[in-house]
Amino acid sequence: MIVGAGLAGLLLAILLDKAGISYQVYERAKEVKPLGGVMSLNAGIFPALEQLGLYEELLKVSLPTSGGFNIYNGTLSLIASVKAEISEVIGYDRVVFARAEFYDLILSKVPREKIHFNKKVVSLEDDKDGITIRCADGTTYEGDILVGADGAYSGVRQSLYKRMDKAGTLPSSDTDELSKGFICMVGTSDPLDPTKYPGVDDKTAHCNQIIGNGNNYTWSAFSVPGNRICWNVILQLATLEDATERKFRNSEWGGDSSDPMIKEVRDFPIPFGGTLGDLIDATPRDNISQVFLEDKLFDTWHHGRTVLIGDACHKLLPSAGLGAVTSMQDAVVLANSLYEMKDLSSDSINDALSDFKEERYSRVKEQFMASRTSAKLIYGQSLFERILRIVVFNWLPESVKLKGSIKGVECRPQVSFLPRTPNRGTGLVLPQKSSQRYLEEQKKLHSSAVTNSLAVVV
């Protein structure tokens, strides 16, 4: 049972289908409503998408970022231009696209009868025979393994942690709230006139980050296919009280609370020409969302028959574009671990879930810290963060920055039960253990094919 029809949950569903493992998806929302705003992916997930036949489809709705990443101050004076042209080393371009279109692509690969909407999990029961979830509408469902892929405010995690805390087995660090710091508004415009917004029709993405002059705001504008611009505005919250108040009003994605921020940011300039207000006016109202940004790396990822993936166990700031990559990598590695299970005993399940966390935790921790550092560089408004930005973008040797970019995509987990995608680029790719079960199955298929061929000859 997969709880959560976000990217991680849906990709896991696709993978389980390929592995021949039965599943059902339970989503708390009443209907699918893709979020607005920009999204980016890198080589960390591309090999797996190639195995699934999704990479080429992704390229059709995205633009490469080979044009670089420009950072400006609030008056559009250039602070830094990051042109990490390392596709030859990595083997792939980072790409950007409208989040909603990639979500629709992934969603289209999962049979609709497998997804059950308006199913908010409120409790779970785990025993030696299976696991049961109870939803807010009174329905219950039973399965062998429960996957919490339901985001930063995961109902599965809350139910699991409540039971563990009562039993005295939950680490104290997991009772702490997510770290507070930013609130974000995002949107994707309708098609724009290239004569009014020069460059919006280029074949490579224009990626622009603007850091306000002491007003605690940063904003960005990214060109995506279809002559559109994905934009966002991020407010760095000044105090814990401010963060707590805004969190109460913005704990989930939605557009109802965007009006006050829209009024505050309308006159902010953008490098394409015009203002942020122009982009907002060119964006359908239902394509504008607002959310409170938090981050936290939880220690407990699984217990009994329950496992957490994606934002449910590691919420990253979006500053480095790593949240979606790490969540989707979770889905790949978890599917690999489940594929290797010999039976549905408690011991086998525990071994599989333990292997999953062992492979992923240290990788995610590196990305978690990288996203925090990146947030200081491109969102930060304090004196220290401004100085840090000057040092990193202007004084740090290019070789050091290049090394960091390459290291961030060395981890490229592939689906162990599908034919491997050859490594691209000249850089290091971390080795991945092969699936013994898959190798044995391929030998049997080869042997059977040879036998059939001999029979035909005879």
Beta strands, then each sheet from edge to edge (+ up, - down):
strand 1: 2-3
strand 2: 25-26
strand 3: 38-41
strand 4: 62-64
strand 5: 69-73
strand 6: 78-82
strand 7: 95-98
strand 8: 115-116
strand 9: 121-127
strand 10: 130-135
strand 11: 140-143
strand 12: 146-148
strand 13: 179-188
strand 14: 207-211
strand 15: 217-224
strand 16: 228-236
strand 17: 288-297
strand 18: 302-303
strand 19: 306-308
strand 20: 314-315
sheet 1: 8+ 2+ 1+ 12+ 19+ 18-
sheet 2: 3+ 7- 4+
sheet 3: 6+ 5- 14- 15+ 16- 13+ 17- 20+
sheet 4: 9+ 10- 11+
end
